[in-house]
Amino acid sequence: MHPHSDSRPAVRRALAALSLSVLLSSLGTSIANVGLPTLAQAFGASFQEVQWIVLAYLLAITTLIVGAGRLGDILGRRRLLLGGILLFTVASVLCGAAPTLWLLIAARAAQGLGAAVMMALTMAFVGETVPKAKTGSAMGLLGTMSAVGTALGPSLGGVLISGFGWRAIFLVNAPLGILTLLLAHRHLPVDRRGPTAGRAGFDHVGTLLLALTLAAYALAVTLGRGAFGALNGALLVAAACGAGLFVRAQARAASPLIRLRTLRDPRLSGGLATSALVSTVMMSTLVVGPFYLSRTLGLQEALVGLVLSVGPLVAALAGVPAGRIADRFGAPRMTIAGLAAMAAGSAVLSAMPARLGVAGYVAPMVVITAGYAVFQTANNTAVMADVLPDRRGVVSGLLNLSRNLGLVTGASVMGAVFALASATTDVSTARPEAVATGMRVTFAVAAVLIVMALALAMRVRARGSATDEYAFAR
């Protein structure tokens, strides 16, 4: 991966540390979901209460990921990443040892903070460890590990709970965390600046305002399980006010968390917007899939799980080849190719008759997921390509944030579209024909969102080409 053969093993070991960091943080999201029924029983709690085990982790990541990225730019990325991995590992042990539900939720929030640091800084490290010509391949590897973590979570969690009890789903992270910490400590490049360099440059007010704004938005779209009430409305208003205050604070700050002028760069703003739209659509596959497969096609739970694992499996297999293709043909071109595949797959699924059964669902889903793997790798590569070294952490944090916001929005918005199209208040008891209609309408909406993302990506590419030609002419 490096022009000098003697440094090739070092690059690979550094990538192994980064890959394990991504695997752990994505595994932390997906492994807890499967344990919620068991945890509700163990603590004698309601579903709404145990839902906070998942929510606390996601909220910590969503609210703190941009601040974590910026802090890495200032204090040193290696130093902060080692601290994040250590925090994640210790918090995992505390989760496994928690005597009460609320202590478990608090430990999950700490685990989420560690995951925010890991997610924000892994992509930022690619620019320091991998030659620019191989950036796409490295991004593809990280995308693969994220998909593997997501796919592995439910099945591994199920095996651990049935064999060792619920505590094992958290304790399994401890040996993996120690291995990741040792690899990162040994093989990641040393920070070029001391820990005190630029410490005054951290924007505390902006970080706090952004965290509160994002927390309000995430709670607005997740609380109530699809029912939108007065509390959701109040939280959305609070998020809008917070966003206004944040923009004002950034305009006045001497060393802002996010330089607003950088968002005027069409490559960055376009990359973030398309990432959010695509993640919204990908969440709809997780919202709609289980109900369509069980209610309309009549599959048993084990078969539903098997069919749903096809998507993450395709993403895992496509990640590294997608990275190599992005390096070969250019990230902007492959971003558009990935989106075109997603739009085609969504459009086919929206017209799919139920009589074609599992094959009729899986074939378009393979196209959507392979397109997603190509898009995500190429988009991440394009956005990170020309970022200055001292801003890599914050831009990596913004990319992860756009994906997370898309996922939480998708769970709420696409879930509401599905419920409305199914014409029922409880999808779990809806008639098979109603669920099939809901699935088709939801993927029609998904296709429209992907076409919007495609138009945006084509516009960004056209503007980028015009800028490059102007610079060449000069």
Buried (B, 14 or more C-beta within 10 A) or exposed (E): BBEEEEBEEBBEBBBBBBBBBBBBBBBBBBBBBBBBEBBBEBBEBEEEBBBBBBBBBBBBBBBBBBBBBBBBBBBBBBBBBBBBBBBBBBBBBBBBEBEEBEEBBBBBBBBBBBBBBBBBBBBBBBBBBBBEEBBBBBBBBBBBBBBBBBBBBBBBBBEBBEEEBBBBBBBBBBEBBEBBBEBBBEBBEEBEEEEEEBEEBBBEBBBBBBBBBBBBBBBBBBBBEBEBEEEBEEBBEBBBEBBEBBEEBBEEBEEBBBEEEBEEBBBBBBBBBBBBBBBBBBBBBBBBBBBBBBBBBEBEEEBBBBBBBBBBBBBBBBBBBBBBBBBEEBBBBBBBBBBBBBBBBBBBBBEBEBEEBBEBBBBBBBBBBBBBBBBBBBBBBBBBBEBEEBBBBBBBBBBBBBBBBBBBBBBBBBBBBBBEBBEBEEBEEBEBEBBBBBBBBBBBBBBBBBBBBBEBBBEBBEBBEEEEEEEEEE
